[in-house]
Amino acid sequence: MRRDAILRQLGYSVTPNALEQVGRVMENTRDFDYVEKHLIALNDALKPRLSFVAMSSSCDYFKIKNEAEGEEIVKSVNEMINNWSKKYKIELEKVPNKQTYYVLGKSA
């Protein structure tokens, strides 16, 4: 998928800075071509639960943000994210003290 299409799929405006950032994130994600299609599908599945995939503002990774409300829904979304990671063998890194995960890429 082209950079501008990825940005649009994730709800970003296509700007020179965003194109540059998504390029760095793609390069930093192991086996991005494999991860990409699953990442977009996850984003679509998370939207109704007030959660989403985005680009991190602090490092060159995609991140998965769980912003669901209510303890049970937060737990359910975390389970969905973990099941997705296991099913597609995509390595995540949990951000300490947040309901956020960095997408590192396909598991080695």
Secondary structure, 3 states (H helix, E strand, C coil): CCHHHHHHHCCCCCCHHHHHHHHHHHHHCECHHHHHHHHHHHHHHHHHHCCEEEECCCCCCEEEECCCCCHHHHHHHHHHHHHHHHHHCEEEEECCCCCEEEEEEECC
